[in-house]
């Protein structure tokens, strides 16, 4: 009698939605970058402590050498976050990623303009809902397509859950619990309490807005510009508010009753 063959996989692999912060390096000062990140972790440990971070060297005129890049990775780990990948850019970046033993994430490449002013060509990768709360996107990012109707979420969004409206607005008819996350490429409308995170304009649409009836957010972001609860005035807590960008600054104001 032949032995029974077990066709069940030992592990189930899925391409899912993850929240990864993108650290756009503009000045290659390892000590200063680590100190800035350490401050973010201290101000909002629930959001940033041991958070996955993608390093983006696309804002530099030259790709850092291996020693400097490794020093930055080590310093960021000591500051409390975990660099997990490099943002795709050039063949030099690809070589650096191999030397560091970190993967490339091509999805970040299209979020920035090249230094010559031309728009970058999107990398040929499978689209998956994985926006990054901490990146800064260009004002010229396209608006979500009007051909898709808005997404409506009727049930409450509980801790640990994440809802993403791909290329459209998101309307939440109930509450967003603490530890939950709602993301939209367009605007976000929440008709209950917002106690978790809300990230609108996730692919760089800076005209997106966030509206909620009861504001207790852990984090809000428009096109990568964000504020955490520690940065939000206490007099806005529990009130209906709107969040938007004005001259590159995130604004939060109470709505008239």
KESE-568176 format. One line per 10 residues: number of its first residue (from 1); their letters; for each residue x, y, z of N, C-alpha, C. Coordinates in pm, 1 decimal, decimal comma. Layout:
N
NUM = A = X:Y:Z:X:Y:Z:X:Y:Z  ... .
# end
This chain:
257
1 = XXXXXXXXXX = 86,6:-120,1:0,0:0,0:0,0:0,0:89,0:123,4:0,0  56,8:215,1:-90,2:137,9:337,0:-98,6:106,5:431,0:15,9  205,3:507,4:53,5:186,8:603,1:162,9:95,1:716,3:119,5  14,4:764,6:212,0:-76,9:874,9:182,4:1,0:1004,9:166,2  -29,1:1075,1:57,7:40,9:1199,6:28,1:-36,3:1317,3:87,1  33,8:1401,5:158,0:-28,1:1519,8:217,8:-8,6:1638,2:125,4  -119,8:1682,7:63,5:-111,0:1793,0:-30,7:-137,9:1929,2:34,5  -164,8:1928,7:161,4:-191,4:2054,1:230,0:-60,8:2129,7:252,1  -56,0:2260,4:215,8:67,4:2337,4:236,2:93,0:2362,6:384,3  218,9:2369,2:419,2:254,7:2397,4:557,9:231,0:2542,7:593,5 .
11 = XXXXXXXXXX = 234,7:2629,3:493,3:210,4:2771,9:516,1:132,1:2830,5:401,7  40,5:2920,7:431,2:-41,7:2984,5:329,2:11,5:3124,6:303,2  58,4:3148,6:180,5:117,3:3276,6:143,8:14,9:3361,3:70,6  -6,4:3483,7:119,7:-98,7:3577,0:56,8:-31,9:3712,1:41,0  -63,8:3780,8:-67,5:-18,5:3918,8:-87,1:-125,8:4008,6:-29,6  -97,3:4069,9:82,1:-200,1:4146,0:151,9:-163,6:4291,6:168,0  -240,2:4357,2:251,1:-225,5:4500,6:274,0:-145,4:4523,8:400,9  -39,0:4601,7:389,3:44,3:4631,8:504,5:69,1:4780,8:512,5  86,6:4827,8:633,4:118,1:4968,5:651,5:266,8:4985,4:674,3  334,7:5047,3:579,4:478,4:5065,5:589,8:510,1:5213,2:570,8 .
21 = XXXXXXXXXX = 584,5:5268,8:663,5:624,0:5409,4:652,8:742,2:5421,7:556,5  742,2:5527,0:479,1:849,7:5552,4:383,4:932,3:5670,9:432,5  1059,4:5646,9:463,6:1148,2:5752,9:510,2:1226,0:5807,7:390,8  1184,9:5923,7:344,5:1250,0:5990,6:231,1:1371,6:6066,3:284,6  1491,1:6017,2:257,2:1613,9:6078,2:308,8:1650,0:6198,7:221,5  1653,2:6315,6:281,6:1686,1:6438,1:208,4:1825,5:6490,0:242,7  1872,7:6462,7:362,3:2007,8:6497,8:404,1:2069,4:6374,8:468,6  2181,1:6328,3:415,3:2240,0:6204,3:463,3:2324,0:6230,2:587,9  2253,0:6266,8:695,0:2313,2:6289,9:825,2:2260,2:6181,8:918,1  2338,8:6076,7:937,5:2292,2:5959,4:1010,8:2247,0:5995,9:1151,5 .
31 = XXXXXXXXXX = 2325,9:6075,1:1220,4:2292,7:6111,4:1358,3:2162,7:6190,7:1365,4  2146,1:6285,9:1273,9:2025,3:6368,5:1275,3:1902,2:6286,6:1238,9  1914,2:6198,8:1139,4:1801,8:6114,6:1099,9:1759,2:6023,8:1214,4  1857,9:5965,9:1283,5:1826,1:5878,1:1396,0:1760,5:5955,8:1509,2  1808,2:6076,2:1535,8:1751,2:6157,8:1643,3:1607,5:6197,1:1610,6  1580,1:6232,5:1484,2:1443,8:6265,7:1444,5:1351,1:6145,9:1462,9  1398,4:6029,3:1421,5:1314,2:5910,2:1434,9:1295,2:5872,2:1581,2  1397,8:5889,3:1660,6:1385,9:5860,4:1803,5:1279,3:5949,8:1867,2  1275,9:6075,0:1824,8:1174,2:6166,7:1876,4:1034,3:6123,6:1837,5  1017,3:6074,8:1713,1:885,6:6028,0:1669,9:841,3:5907,6:1752,9 .
41 = XXXXXXXXXX = 933,1:5817,0:1778,4:901,0:5698,8:1857,5:863,0:5738,2:1999,8  934,4:5833,5:2056,9:904,7:5875,8:2193,8:769,8:5947,2:2202,1  735,3:6026,3:2099,8:609,2:6099,3:2101,7:489,3:6007,9:2077,5  506,4:5907,7:1993,8:394,7:5819,0:1959,3:442,8:5674,5:1953,0  475,1:5615,6:2068,0:530,3:5479,6:2067,4:433,8:5375,2:2012,6  304,1:5393,9:2032,4:208,9:5295,5:1982,0:207,0:5289,7:1830,4  247,1:5397,2:1765,3:246,9:5402,8:1619,3:381,9:5369,2:1559,2  490,3:5415,7:1621,6:620,6:5408,6:1556,9:719,0:5310,0:1619,2  694,6:5266,7:1742,4:788,7:5174,4:1803,9:789,3:5042,6:1726,9  908,1:5002,8:1679,2:928,4:4881,7:1600,7:847,0:4882,0:1471,4 .
51 = XXXXXXXXXX = 820,6:5001,2:1418,8:746,8:5013,0:1293,8:837,1:4978,7:1175,0  779,0:4913,0:1075,2:852,2:4882,7:952,2:872,1:5011,0:871,5  994,8:5032,7:823,0:1028,5:5154,8:750,7:1101,9:5119,3:621,4  1060,2:5182,0:512,6:1130,7:5170,0:385,1:1220,4:5292,1:368,4  1346,5:5270,5:336,8:1440,7:5380,2:316,1:1439,2:5421,7:169,6  1417,9:5549,6:147,1:1411,6:5604,3:11,4:1524,5:5704,5:-6,2  1623,9:5668,0:-86,6:1738,2:5755,1:-112,4:1721,1:5836,1:-240,5  1600,8:5835,8:-298,2:1577,7:5904,4:-424,1:1590,3:6055,5:-417,2  1585,0:6113,8:-296,8:1597,3:6258,2:-284,1:1740,3:6307,2:-274,8  1837,0:6215,6:-279,0:1978,2:6252,3:-269,8:2040,6:6263,0:-408,7 .
61 = XXXXXXXXXX = 2142,4:6343,7:-421,1:2211,8:6357,3:-549,9:2300,3:6237,1:-579,0  2342,3:6166,8:-472,9:2426,6:6048,9:-489,9:2377,5:5937,0:-398,7  2385,9:5815,9:-448,1:2350,9:5700,6:-365,4:2456,3:5682,4:-256,8  2417,0:5662,5:-132,5:2516,5:5645,5:-25,3:2598,1:5518,4:-44,4  2719,7:5520,4:7,7:2801,9:5399,9:1,4:2751,1:5298,9:104,0  2801,7:5177,6:95,2:2752,8:5069,3:180,5:2773,6:5100,4:328,5  2890,1:5153,0:364,9:2919,0:5179,3:505,8:2821,7:5280,1:564,8  2793,4:5387,4:488,9:2701,2:5490,3:537,5:2559,4:5436,4:547,3  2518,1:5362,0:444,2:2382,8:5305,8:445,1:2365,7:5207,9:560,0  2466,2:5125,2:584,7:2458,2:5029,7:695,2:2455,0:5102,3:829,4 .
71 = XXXXXXXXXX = 2532,1:5210,2:840,6:2530,4:5289,0:963,8:2392,1:5348,5:988,8  2325,2:5391,7:880,7:2191,0:5447,1:894,6:2092,2:5339,3:937,5  2099,3:5222,4:875,2:2011,4:5112,1:913,2:2029,1:5078,7:1061,3  2153,6:5068,4:1105,8:2181,5:5035,4:1246,1:2131,2:5145,2:1339,7  2152,2:5270,3:1300,9:2110,1:5382,0:1386,0:1958,2:5388,9:1397,6  1888,2:5361,9:1289,2:1742,1:5363,8:1293,8:1687,9:5250,8:1379,7  1752,7:5136,4:1373,3:1711,2:5026,3:1460,4:1730,0:5062,6:1606,7  1842,6:5126,9:1638,3:1865,6:5170,3:1775,2:1765,5:5276,9:1817,3  1716,2:5355,8:1719,1:1618,0:5460,4:1748,5:1479,0:5403,4:1772,9  1457,5:5277,2:1735,0:1330,2:5214,4:1768,1:1244,7:5170,4:1652,5 .
81 = XXXXXXXXXX = 1292,6:5187,8:1525,5:1216,6:5141,3:1410,0:1296,6:5033,0:1337,6  1232,0:4966,7:1241,2:1294,6:4853,3:1173,8:1298,8:4876,1:1023,2  1411,3:4920,0:967,9:1423,7:4930,4:822,4:1409,4:4792,1:759,4  1315,4:4778,8:665,8:1286,5:4647,2:608,6:1312,5:4639,3:459,0  1334,0:4753,8:392,1:1352,3:4752,3:247,6:1404,5:4887,5:201,6  1447,2:4892,8:74,2:1481,5:5017,9:7,7:1376,3:5045,6:-98,5  1346,0:5172,3:-119,3:1256,3:5210,9:-227,7:1331,4:5201,5:-359,7  1266,2:5146,9:-459,8:1329,1:5126,1:-590,0:1369,3:5259,9:-652,5  1484,6:5263,0:-717,7:1526,9:5386,2:-783,3:1616,3:5358,6:-901,9  1742,7:5331,3:-878,8:1840,6:5312,3:-985,0:1910,5:5177,9:-968,7 .
91 = XXXXXXXXXX = 1996,7:5146,7:-1065,8:2075,6:5023,7:-1054,9:2168,4:5028,8:-933,8  2214,2:5148,6:-897,0:2297,9:5162,0:-777,3:2219,0:5128,6:-651,4  2092,2:5171,2:-646,3:2006,2:5138,8:-532,6:1984,2:4988,0:-525,8  1964,7:4926,8:-641,2:1944,6:4782,6:-644,6:2068,2:4709,2:-591,9  2185,1:4755,7:-633,5:2308,9:4694,2:-584,9:2323,8:4714,9:-434,4  2290,3:4834,9:-387,4:2300,4:4863,6:-244,9:2206,1:4774,2:-164,8  2087,0:4750,4:-216,4:1991,6:4665,0:-145,9:2046,4:4523,5:-131,1  2114,0:4474,7:-234,5:2173,8:4341,4:-227,4:2285,2:4337,5:-123,6  2365,2:4443,0:-119,1:2475,0:4448,3:-22,0:2422,9:4455,9:121,1  2311,6:4525,4:139,5:2253,3:4539,0:272,7:2169,8:4417,5:312,0 .
101 = XXXXXXXXXX = 2134,8:4335,1:213,5:2047,5:4222,3:241,4:1903,7:4263,4:263,3  1862,3:4374,7:199,3:1725,5:4424,0:210,5:1657,8:4416,8:73,5  1527,9:4387,7:68,6:1457,5:4384,6:-59,8:1429,4:4524,2:-113,1  1389,4:4530,4:-240,5:1343,3:4653,7:-302,9:1191,7:4653,9:-306,2  1131,4:4767,9:-280,0:987,3:4784,0:-295,4:962,6:4885,6:-405,3  923,2:4838,3:-522,1:910,1:4925,5:-638,9:788,8:5016,2:-631,6  691,6:4983,9:-544,8:569,0:5062,2:-541,3:593,2:5207,5:-501,7  704,1:5235,2:-430,7:730,8:5372,6:-387,6:787,0:5458,0:-500,3  834,5:5397,0:-607,0:907,5:5470,8:-708,7:822,7:5578,4:-775,6  697,3:5548,7:-803,1:613,0:5640,8:-877,6:559,2:5755,6:-793,5 .
111 = XXXXXXXXXX = 591,3:5760,9:-666,0:535,4:5864,2:-580,1:613,0:5995,3:-586,2  725,1:5997,4:-656,8:806,8:6116,5:-660,6:846,0:6150,3:-803,8  872,7:6275,8:-831,0:922,9:6317,2:-960,1:1074,0:6304,3:-962,7  1128,1:6274,5:-1082,4:1272,3:6267,4:-1095,9:1331,2:6407,1:-1086,1  1462,1:6411,9:-1063,4:1528,8:6540,2:-1046,0:1526,7:6624,4:-1172,3  1502,3:6560,5:-1290,8:1497,7:6638,5:-1413,8:1358,9:6697,4:-1439,8  1266,1:6673,8:-1345,3:1133,6:6733,6:-1355,7:1033,7:6649,2:-1429,4  1076,5:6542,5:-1494,9:984,7:6457,3:-1567,9:918,6:6359,0:-1473,2  797,3:6322,6:-1506,2:727,3:6226,9:-1422,4:786,0:6088,5:-1441,5  804,9:6013,4:-1334,4:862,2:5880,1:-1347,0:763,7:5782,5:-1407,0 .
121 = XXXXXXXXXX = 814,8:5680,2:-1474,0:729,7:5575,7:-1525,3:700,7:5477,4:-1413,3  574,5:5438,1:-1395,8:543,6:5343,6:-1288,6:617,4:5212,5:-1309,6  663,8:5156,6:-1200,6:731,1:5027,4:-1209,9:629,2:4918,9:-1238,8  664,7:4816,6:-1319,8:569,2:4713,5:-1358,4:548,5:4611,8:-1247,3  472,4:4650,6:-1145,3:446,9:4560,3:-1033,9:297,8:4541,6:-1017,9  262,4:4431,9:-953,0:122,7:4406,6:-924,3:72,9:4507,0:-823,2  -42,7:4566,9:-850,5:-99,5:4667,3:-761,0:-160,8:4598,6:-640,2  -118,3:4637,5:-523,0:-181,4:4589,1:-403,4:-199,8:4705,7:-308,8  -303,0:4700,4:-223,6:-331,4:4812,4:-135,6:-231,6:4818,8:-22,2  -127,0:4900,5:-41,8:-27,9:4910,1:64,4:27,9:5049,8:74,5 .
131 = XXXXXXXXXX = -56,4:5149,5:109,4:-6,4:5283,8:123,5:80,9:5301,8:245,5  160,9:5404,6:253,8:253,2:5428,3:358,5:222,5:5557,4:429,5  184,1:5556,5:574,1:136,8:5673,0:637,5:229,4:5788,2:642,8  364,8:5762,3:632,4:454,9:5871,8:660,5:525,9:5929,3:541,2  485,8:5896,8:415,5:560,3:5950,8:303,7:504,5:6083,6:256,5  578,1:6162,5:187,5:538,4:6291,5:133,3:526,7:6277,4:-16,7  407,4:6302,7:-72,0:383,3:6285,1:-214,3:372,0:6419,6:-283,3  393,7:6426,4:-415,0:392,5:6553,0:-487,3:252,6:6607,8:-505,6  244,5:6741,0:-515,2:115,3:6805,1:-532,8:53,1:6770,4:-665,6  132,3:6726,4:-762,7:82,3:6698,3:-895,8:24,5:6559,4:-909,3 .
141 = XXXXXXXXXX = 13,6:6483,4:-800,7:-38,8:6348,1:-809,1:-181,2:6352,7:-861,2  -220,1:6255,6:-947,1:-352,0:6258,8:-1008,6:-462,6:6231,5:-909,5  -580,6:6285,8:-938,7:-696,6:6260,9:-854,9:-747,7:6120,7:-879,7  -812,6:6060,8:-779,9:-873,1:5930,9:-801,7:-973,1:5935,8:-915,8  -982,6:5827,6:-990,4:-1071,2:5823,0:-1105,8:-1215,8:5839,5:-1064,0  -1286,6:5922,5:-1138,0:-1427,3:5945,5:-1107,3:-1515,1:5831,8:-1158,3  -1456,1:5736,3:-1233,5:-1533,8:5628,2:-1291,2:-1576,3:5525,7:-1188,4  -1509,1:5519,9:-1075,0:-1543,1:5424,8:-971,1:-1628,2:5490,8:-864,0  -1738,7:5426,5:-825,0:-1818,9:5482,6:-715,7:-1744,0:5471,2:-584,4  -1783,0:5552,1:-488,5:-1720,0:5546,7:-357,9:-1748,3:5414,7:-287,7 .
151 = XXXXXXXXXX = -1660,1:5378,3:-198,6:-1675,9:5255,5:-121,1:-1747,1:5288,3:10,1  -1845,6:5206,3:47,2:-1922,0:5227,0:169,9:-1897,2:5109,2:263,8  -1855,5:5140,1:385,4:-1831,9:5039,7:489,4:-1937,4:5059,3:595,5  -2030,8:4962,3:607,1:-2141,9:4977,4:700,7:-2107,5:4928,5:841,1  -2033,2:4819,2:851,2:-2003,5:4761,4:982,5:-1892,7:4838,8:1052,7  -1890,3:4837,3:1184,5:-1779,7:4901,3:1256,8:-1647,0:4836,7:1218,9  -1540,5:4917,4:1219,8:-1406,2:4868,3:1189,5:-1333,5:4855,6:1322,6  -1300,8:4732,9:1358,0:-1249,9:4704,8:1491,2:-1097,7:4701,2:1493,6  -1043,4:4699,0:1614,1:-898,3:4700,4:1633,4:-831,3:4589,6:1553,0  -726,2:4627,3:1480,8:-652,5:4532,1:1399,3:-703,2:4519,6:1257,7 .
161 = XXXXXXXXXX = -823,3:4570,9:1228,9:-877,4:4564,7:1094,0:-828,6:4683,5:1012,0  -827,4:4664,6:880,8:-783,6:4768,9:788,1:-873,5:4765,4:665,7  -926,3:4881,0:626,9:-1012,1:4892,5:509,4:-948,8:4992,5:414,2  -938,2:4953,8:287,2:-873,2:5039,1:186,9:-965,4:5060,7:67,9  -991,5:5185,3:33,3:-1069,7:5221,2:-84,7:-973,6:5256,2:-197,5  -957,2:5163,6:-289,7:-861,2:5176,4:-398,8:-914,2:5271,8:-505,6  -844,1:5384,7:-523,7:-875,8:5480,8:-630,3:-1016,5:5540,5:-616,0  -1061,6:5558,6:-495,7:-1195,1:5614,9:-473,0:-1207,5:5665,5:-329,6  -1321,1:5728,8:-299,8:-1351,0:5775,9:-165,6:-1398,9:5660,5:-78,8  -1390,6:5680,4:53,0:-1438,6:5581,5:149,2:-1536,2:5648,5:244,9 .
171 = XXXXXXXXXX = -1652,0:5586,8:260,9:-1750,8:5632,9:358,5:-1771,4:5523,4:462,3  -1751,6:5558,4:588,5:-1770,5:5464,9:699,1:-1895,7:5508,3:775,2  -1996,3:5420,7:778,1:-2123,6:5456,6:840,2:-2122,2:5438,5:990,6  -2023,6:5369,7:1042,4:-2014,6:5344,4:1185,7:-1881,4:5397,8:1237,7  -1827,1:5332,5:1339,6:-1706,8:5382,0:1406,3:-1581,9:5311,7:1356,4  -1468,9:5379,1:1372,2:-1336,5:5321,5:1347,0:-1269,7:5308,2:1483,4  -1252,4:5184,7:1528,5:-1203,0:5161,2:1662,7:-1054,8:5189,1:1678,6  -1011,5:5199,8:1802,9:-869,3:5216,8:1832,0:-792,0:5097,2:1777,1  -680,5:5125,1:1711,0:-601,4:5019,2:1651,5:-647,2:4977,1:1514,6  -756,4:5034,5:1464,3:-804,4:5007,1:1328,7:-751,6:5114,2:1233,5 .
181 = XXXXXXXXXX = -761,0:5086,2:1103,8:-704,8:5177,5:1003,8:-795,6:5182,8:882,0  -826,5:5305,2:838,0:-901,9:5325,4:714,3:-815,2:5407,3:619,7  -810,4:5363,9:494,5:-722,5:5424,6:393,9:-802,5:5443,8:266,3  -782,0:5556,4:199,1:-848,3:5580,7:71,3:-756,7:5662,1:-18,3  -763,0:5633,6:-148,0:-692,4:5718,2:-243,4:-763,2:5851,4:-260,5  -891,8:5856,3:-226,8:-968,4:5980,2:-227,6:-990,8:6031,1:-86,6  -1109,9:6084,1:-61,8:-1143,1:6138,5:70,2:-1205,6:6031,3:158,2  -1211,6:6059,6:288,9:-1269,3:5967,6:386,2:-1378,0:6040,9:464,7  -1495,0:5978,2:474,1:-1607,6:6032,9:550,2:-1645,0:5930,5:657,0  -1641,4:5970,5:783,2:-1670,5:5879,4:893,9:-1787,7:5936,8:972,7 .
191 = XXXXXXXXXX = -1898,4:5862,6:976,3:-2019,8:5910,8:1041,2:-2029,9:5868,7:1187,0  -1927,7:5801,9:1237,0:-1920,5:5768,0:1378,3:-1792,1:5822,8:1437,3  -1744,5:5758,6:1542,2:-1621,3:5802,3:1607,8:-1499,1:5749,2:1533,5  -1397,2:5831,9:1523,4:-1268,0:5790,7:1468,8:-1169,9:5779,9:1585,0  -1137,2:5655,2:1622,4:-1042,8:5633,1:1730,9:-912,0:5570,8:1681,7  -911,1:5524,2:1559,9:-791,4:5464,8:1501,8:-720,1:5561,8:1409,2  -679,2:5509,6:1292,7:-602,9:5589,7:1197,5:-683,1:5609,2:1069,1  -671,8:5726,5:1010,5:-737,0:5756,2:883,3:-634,9:5821,7:790,8  -615,9:5762,4:672,2:-516,9:5811,7:575,8:-585,2:5831,4:441,6  -606,1:5956,7:404,3:-669,8:5989,9:276,7:-563,6:6034,1:175,8 .
201 = XXXXXXXXXX = -602,8:6033,7:47,3:-506,6:6070,2:-57,2:-384,2:5980,9:-53,7  -404,6:5850,5:-35,2:-293,6:5759,1:-7,2:-194,1:5747,0:-121,3  -238,1:5775,3:-244,7:-147,0:5768,9:-357,8:-98,1:5907,6:-400,1  -114,7:6006,6:-312,0:-58,5:6138,4:-337,7:-157,5:6246,5:-375,0  -288,7:6220,8:-367,6:-390,0:6319,4:-403,7:-407,3:6419,1:-289,5  -349,1:6537,0:-304,1:-344,5:6633,5:-194,1:-474,8:6708,9:-173,3  -571,0:6698,0:-265,4:-700,0:6763,5:-245,8:-796,8:6677,0:-164,1  -753,6:6558,2:-125,8:-838,6:6471,9:-43,7:-862,4:6535,1:93,8  -972,5:6495,7:156,1:-1004,6:6544,4:290,2:-1055,0:6429,6:376,4  -1052,0:6451,8:507,6:-1107,9:6358,1:603,6:-1214,9:6431,5:683,5 .
211 = XXXXXXXXXX = -1332,0:6370,7:694,6:-1440,1:6424,3:776,2:-1481,1:6316,9:876,1  -1502,8:6356,4:1000,1:-1554,9:6259,7:1096,4:-1644,2:6331,2:1197,0  -1737,3:6254,4:1252,9:-1836,8:6311,7:1344,4:-1784,4:6323,1:1486,9  -1694,6:6231,4:1525,9:-1641,3:6233,1:1662,4:-1492,2:6200,7:1655,4  -1407,8:6295,9:1688,3:-1265,4:6288,3:1660,6:-1185,2:6246,3:1783,5  -1125,5:6126,0:1774,9:-1034,1:6077,2:1879,1:-916,3:6006,4:1811,1  -872,9:6053,7:1697,9:-782,5:5978,2:1610,2:-645,0:5954,1:1671,8  -589,7:5835,5:1643,0:-450,4:5806,5:1674,5:-357,9:5873,1:1574,1  -402,9:5877,7:1448,9:-325,1:5938,8:1340,8:-418,8:5975,1:1227,9  -395,3:6091,7:1166,1:-463,0:6129,8:1042,1:-357,2:6174,7:942,7 .
221 = XXXXXXXXXX = -381,1:6146,3:815,3:-284,0:6182,5:712,4:-355,2:6215,1:582,3  -300,3:6315,0:511,7:-343,4:6348,7:375,9:-219,7:6342,9:287,2  -222,3:6254,7:188,2:-110,7:6242,2:93,3:23,7:6229,9:164,4  25,0:6157,5:275,0:149,2:6133,1:347,3:184,4:6235,5:453,0  122,1:6351,8:453,5:142,2:6451,6:559,2:55,2:6410,1:677,7  113,5:6391,6:794,2:37,3:6331,1:902,1:53,2:6406,3:1034,0  -39,8:6379,4:1123,7:-30,6:6420,4:1263,2:-74,2:6302,5:1348,0  -6,8:6284,4:1461,1:-46,3:6181,6:1557,2:-120,7:6248,8:1671,6  -180,1:6166,8:1756,9:-267,7:6219,7:1861,1:-197,6:6321,4:1950,1  -66,7:6301,0:1974,6:8,3:6393,1:2060,5:23,1:6531,6:1998,5 .
231 = XXXXXXXXXX = 6,2:6541,3:1865,1:21,4:6670,0:1796,2:-111,5:6740,3:1772,3  -221,2:6681,3:1817,2:-354,5:6733,9:1787,8:-407,9:6809,8:1908,8  -457,9:6933,1:1891,2:-510,0:7011,1:2004,3:-620,1:6936,8:2079,5  -611,6:6941,4:2210,7:-707,0:6868,2:2294,1:-849,2:6920,3:2278,2  -864,1:7047,5:2239,3:-999,3:7102,6:2229,1:-1076,3:7049,5:2107,6  -1009,8:6969,8:2021,1:-1078,4:6909,9:1906,9:-1131,1:6770,3:1939,4  -1088,0:6713,7:2050,0:-1127,1:6577,4:2083,2:-1277,1:6567,5:2106,0  -1336,4:6466,8:2045,0:-1478,7:6442,9:2060,0:-1567,3:6526,5:1971,1  -1507,4:6615,3:1891,8:-1586,0:6705,2:1807,7:-1588,2:6655,9:1662,9  -1687,6:6703,1:1586,2:-1683,1:6678,3:1441,9:-1576,2:6768,0:1378,4 .
241 = XXXXXXXXXX = -1490,0:6709,4:1295,5:-1379,2:6785,9:1237,7:-1362,4:6752,2:1090,6  -1285,6:6837,3:1023,9:-1237,2:6806,0:890,3:-1086,2:6825,2:888,6  -1020,2:6746,3:804,6:-874,6:6748,2:792,4:-841,2:6769,0:645,6  -749,0:6861,4:617,8:-709,8:6886,7:479,8:-570,0:6946,6:476,1  -516,5:6959,6:354,6:-385,4:7020,4:335,2:-400,9:7163,0:284,0  -318,2:7251,6:340,3:-315,1:7389,7:293,1:-169,5:7434,2:287,5  -120,5:7462,3:168,0:19,0:7502,8:149,8:115,9:7402,2:211,6  83,6:7273,8:192,4:171,8:7169,3:241,3:163,4:7142,8:390,2  72,6:7209,5:460,1:56,1:7190,1:604,5:-76,8:7121,9:632,5  -75,4:7023,6:722,2:-197,8:6953,6:757,8:-280,8:7039,9:853,2 .
251 = XXXXXXX = -404,3:7064,1:816,9:-494,7:7146,8:896,8:-606,8:7059,2:953,8  -641,7:7084,1:1079,0:-753,2:7014,7:1144,7:-838,1:7120,3:1213,9  -964,2:7125,7:1177,5:-1052,9:7224,6:1239,1:-1188,2:7162,0:1268,8  -1252,8:7214,6:1371,1:-1386,9:7166,9:1406,6:-1487,1:7213,1:1301,8  -1582,2:7127,0:1272,1:-1691,8:7161,2:1181,5:-1802,4:7230,0:1259,1  -1868,6:7323,1:1193,7:-1982,8:7387,9:1258,0:-2093,7:7286,4:1278,8  -2155,9:7293,2:1393,4:-2263,5:7199,2:1424,0:-2382,9:7224,6:1333,5 .
# end
